[in-house]
Amino acid sequence: MSRIRRVFGKALAVAAFALIVAVPLAAAASQPRDVIYNFTGGAEGGVPYGGLIRDAAGNFYGATSQGGGACNCGVVFKLSPLGAATALYTFTGGSDGGRPFTKLIADAAGNLYGTASQGGAHNSGVVFKLTPAGQETVLYSFAGGSDGAIPYDGLTVDGAGNIYGTTQNGGPANVGTVFKLAPDGAETVLHAFNGGRDGNYPMGVVMDKDGNLYGNSIGRPNKPTGRIFKIAPNGKFSVLYFFSGGTDGGFPRGGLIMDKQGVVFGATTNGGGACDCGVVFELGPGARQTVLHTFAGPDGSIPQGSLIIDNHGDLYGVTHFGGAFGEGTVFQLSLGGTLTVLHSFAGSQDSPPDGERPTGGLIRYMNKLYGTTNGGGSGVGCSGGCGVVFEVKKAK
C-alpha cells in the first residue's frame, strides 16, 4: 500500500513521559525560530548530540557530550520552561561513565535512563539510571569484549522492564552488538556483528508490538551501504534490506521509527542524488524500500537523528548540513510527499547566532518542534560553539 493512501498512527515511543520516488520541495520561507538556551560549555554542559525529551510540566531533559566538571565529560541537564538550565548530574569519566551522546528515556516515576560512551569499570561505557533528585546508578558497565563497548545511542524498554540498546564496538569482530539488559542487571548479547552480511556499527533499535527489534547498521567508511535488520523474540537475526549507496541511500546513521502498521521510517546520510546528500525512506510490507525524499543541498544535507511522525503521517527531522546557509535544516515531509524546510540554520551569519549542525532529532508539542544543535550559538567554551536548544514552528 502506498504511503499516500495510508493513514498513519502515532509512532512508537520509548520515553514514557516524552511528548514525544523524489518529491517536490515546498517554496515556503523559513519559519521563525527561537533559541531557548545557549550552552556555555561550563557547569550546565555543552555540545548536545542526543536531542530532548519533555515532561508534562514543560521541562526539557537531555545530555551533553562536553562540559560539566574538570574532565569535560558531559552532563545530564534539565531546562525549565523559562529557560533556566540545571545540571542534574555531572559525569566524572570514572566508574560513573562519561561523554554521553544518548537521547534519554524516562519511566513513569521520572527516572531517566541513557548511555555514556566512555568511563565505567573498564572505560568502555555504561548504561545508567538517574533519579529526579540527580542520583546516578550504573545499571551495567561494559567490559569491552564480547559484551560490547562504546554504547553511543539511546535505549528501548519493553513492558517487563528489559532495556535494549546497541554498542558501536565490542563483540568478536569489534564492530558492535545489540544487547538486552534485564531488570536485575544481567546482560545478554542478542547479536554480535561480524562486519560481513550482517553489517557493522549498529545505531539503536526500536521494538514492535510483537517484541521484534528493528535497527540499522551503517556500513564501512569506504563502502557506504548499511543494512536494516530484525531480531525476533526467539533471537533469530535477519537482514531486511541492503542499501546500495546509490539512489536508495547509504549510511543510515539515524535511528528508525515505526508506525502502528509496522512500516519503518528512517534516513541515510549519503546516497540519493548527485550531491550524495542522503534520503528519507520507508520500509513497508515485504521489506520493500521506497525513497520518500532525496536531498539536494538547499533543502538539507546529511540527515541525522531519528525522524518523528504525527497523527496525519507527516514526518519531521533535521539535517546536519545544507540549507540556505549550509549549517543544517529542520524539515517537514508531508503525507502527500512535499518537503518543506521549516528553518535553515545560519550559525554565526545570524545575529544573535542561532546554532549550527542539528543532530539529535526533534520532539513535537502542539504546533512547535524542539531540538538541539551540537554547535554554534553564543557560548564560547567549546570549539565550534557549544550548541543551543531551539524552537521552530511547524508548517500549517
N, C-alpha and C positions, 0 to 999 in steps of 0.2 A: 504494500500500500504506500503510495507516495506521501511525502511529508506534507504537501499542500492539502491533501484531502483528509489528513488525520487530525483529530482533536487531542491535544496533549494534556496530560495531568501534571501535577506538581512533581518536580524532580525529587528523587530520594535524597534525604539529608542525613548527615552523620552527626551534626551538632544538635543536641536535644533542645537547646533554647535559642539557637541561631536563627534569625529571620533569613531565616535563611536567605556536472551541471554548473556553470558560473552564473552568478546572479548579478543584477544591476546594483549600482551604488547610488544611494539617495543623494540628492544635491543639497540637502538641508545643511544650514550652517551649524558650527559647533555650538553645543548648548553651554550656557553659563556654568561655571564651576566654582566651588568654594573650597578653599584649603581650610580644613577644620583644625589641623595641627601640623606644625613643622617640628620634626625631630631634630635634636641638637647633637646627638651622639654622646650625651652625658648620662646622668643618672637614669633618665627615662628611656635610654636606648637610641639606636639609630639603624638605618638600613633594614627595614622590614621586608621580608620576602613572601610571607605566607598569607597575607590578607587578613580579614577581620571576621569576628562573629559579634553578635549583638544580643543583649538580654532584653527582657520585657520593659525594663526601666529606661532603655535607650543608651546604656553604657556599651562601649566597644571594647573588645579584648583582642590582643594579638601578641606576636613575638617579634623581637628584633634580633638580627644576627650579630650586631655590634653594640657597643656602648655598655652602660652599667658600671661595674666596678673596675678595679685596676687591670684585670686581664682582658677587658674589652670583649667579653664573651657573650653579651646579649642579655636581654631581659624579657619577661612576660609583663605586658603593660595593660593598664585599664585607662580608658579615655572617657570622661564623663560627657553627658550631652552638652555641657557648657564649654567643653574643650580643655578641661584640666586633666593632664596626664599624670599617672602614678605608676611607679614600678612595683608590681605585685611581688615579683621575685627577680633577683639578680643572680645570674649564673656565675660560678667561680671558675669553671673549667676543670674542676676536680671530679670527685665521685658523683656530684650532682648533675654533671653534664655541662655543655657549652655550645655556643653557636647554633641556636635553633633556627631552622629555615621553615618550620612547620606551620600549617594552619591548625589552630586549636579546635578541639571539640569540647563539649560540655555535657554534664549529666543534669538531671532534674534538680539536684541539690546545689548546682552552681560550681561544682568541681570542674577544673579544666584539665585536659589531657593533651599531650603532644609529644614530640620527639626532639632531641637535641643531637646534632650530628657529631659532636665531639665529647670528650670527657667520659665519665663513668669509670668503673673499676679497671677497665683495660684500654681506656682512651679510644673507644670505638663507638661511642654514642649510647644514649639511653632512651627509654620510654618513661615519661614522668607524669605524675598527678600533682595538681596544685589546688589546695583548698581555697575558698573565698577569702580566708584570712591570710593567704600567702604562704602556707606551709607546704613545702615540696616533699614528695615521696618518690623515690626512684622505683618504678614498678619492674623494670628489667634493665640490666646493664649488659650490653653486647660484648662478647669475648673477642670478636674479630675473626673468628674462624668459621666453622660450619654453621654457626647460629646466625651469622650476618654481621655487618659492620656499616657504619655511617647511615643511620636512618634519616633520610632527607625530607620525606614527605609526611603528610598528615595521616590520620588514623580513621578506621571504620570500626564500629561496635555493633554486635548483634544483640538480640533480645535477652540472651543469657549472660551478658556482660563480658563476653570474649572480645578482645581487641585484635584487629588485623592491621597489618601495615607492610611496608617494604623497606629493604635496605639497598643502598647503592653498591655496596661491596660485600665481601664475605661469600660463603659457600665454597665448594671445591674449586670452582674456576675464578673465584673472587670478582664476580660480576653481578652479585646481588641475589637477594632472596625475597620470598613472600613468607611472612611469619604470622602465627597466631599466638596470642598471649592470654592464658586462662586467668580467671579472677584470682587464683591462688599464686599467680606469678610464673607458672610453668610455661615455657616457650616451646612451640612446635614449629619447625620449618615445613611449610606446606609445599614449597618448591624452591629449589636452588638452581639458578640459571647457569647454563654451560657455555653461553655465547654462540651457540650454533643455531639450530632451527628454532629454539625457544626464545632467542634474543638475549638481551642483557640490559642491566641498569633499569629495573622497573620503577615506575613513577606513581605509586599509590594504587589502591583498589577500591572498588565500590561493590556492594552486595545487593542482589535482587531478593524478592520475597521468598524464594525457594532456597536461599542460602548459597547460591553460586556467587563466586567472586569474579570480577572482571577488572582487568588492568591493562596497562600498556608498557612496553619496553621500548627504549629509544633507538637502539642500534648503535653500531660503532661510529666514531667520528668520521672515518673515511668511507663509510657505507651508510648513508642517511636513509635507512629503510624503517625499521621498527616493526613491532607487532602489536596486535590486540589479543590478549589471552583470556582464558576462562579456567577457573579451578572449581570443580564440582564439590559438593559436600563430602563425597567419598574420597576426595583427594586427587581425582583424575585431572590432569593438566592437558589443555589443548590450545592450539593457536587458531583463533578465529579468522584473523586477517593479517596478511603480509603487505606492508607498504612497499611500493616500488621506488619511492623517492622522486617520482615523476609527477604527472598531473594529479595523482591521488594523494600526494603529500609524502612527507618523510620527517623523521624525528618527532614523534608525538610526545612532547615533553610535558604538556599539561595533563592533569588528571581527567578522568572520564566522569560523565554524569549519565543518568538513565531516567527515562520517563516510565510511567506505570504500565505501559505496554511492553516494556523491556527493550526499547530502542536506545542504543548507546550513542552519545554525542561527545565529540572532542575536537581538538585542533592539533595541527602539526606546525612546527616552527620552520620547516623547509618544504621544498617541493611546490607544486602548483603550477604557476605560470612562469613567464620568462624571468621574472625578478627573483624567483626561488624564495618567496616571502611567506609561504605557508598557506594552509587551507583550514576551513571548518568543515567537518564531516559528520555523517551519521552512519551507524552500522545497524541495519534493520534485520528483519527475519531472514534466516538462511545465511547470515553473515554477509549480506550484500552491502557494500560500501557505496555511499553517494556523497560527492563533494557538494556542499551547500554554498560555499563561497571560496573563491580564490583571491588572495590578497595581492595587490599590485604595487604597494608602496604608499601612495597618497591616502589610501583607505586603511593603512596599517601594515605592519611587517613583523613577523616572528610573534605570533600569538602565544601567550604563556598563561599558566594558571588554569584552573577548571572553569568551564562555562557555567552559567546558571540559566534556568528556564522558567518562564512564568506560566500561568494557567492558560494563556492563549497560545502557547507554543513558541513565543518569541525567545530567542537566545541572546545572551549578553556576555561580553568578555572584554579582555584588554589585549593590546599588542605591545610588545616591549619597545619596538622602534616604529618608524614610519609615521604617517600623518602629515599635517601641514608643515610641521617644524622638525620632523624626524625623531621626536622624543617619545613617541608612543601614542596610543589612542584608547578611548573607551568606545565600544561599538554595540549596536543592536542589530540583530538579524531577524527580520520578521518572518512570520509563518508563510507569507507569500514569496519570500526569497529576496527581499530588498535589504541590503546592508546600509545602515545609517551610522556615520561617525558622530557620536554624541559629543566627544571632546578630543581635540588634538593638544597634547601637552607641548608647551613652548619652553619649558625649563627656564633658563636664565634670560631667554628672549622676552619673557613676560615680566611685568612689574606689578606686584611682587612675584617672585618666581613661583610657578605652580607645580613643580615636581617634574621628574623625568623617570622613564623606564618602569611603568607599572608591570607587576609580575604576578601577584598573588590571587588574581581573580576578584570577584565582586560579591557583595550581598545587596539585596534589594529590600527597601521598606517604602511602602506607598508608591509614589512616583519618582523616587530617588534611588540612586545607586551609590554605594560607598566602597572605597578600596584604598590601597596604599601604593605608593611608588617607592622603589628602593634607592632612588637618587633624587637629586635636585632639592628644591625648597630653599629656605633661608638659613637652615642650620649649616654651620661651617666646621663642625667637629669630625667630619668624615670626608674622605677623598671622594670627589664627585657629588657631594651633597649627602645629607642624611635621610632624605625621603620625607614624605608627607602622608597624612590621611586626607582624602578628598571626598567631595560630594558632587555628583553630576545628576542632572535631571534626565529621565528617560524621555524618548520621543513619545508624542501623543498617539 
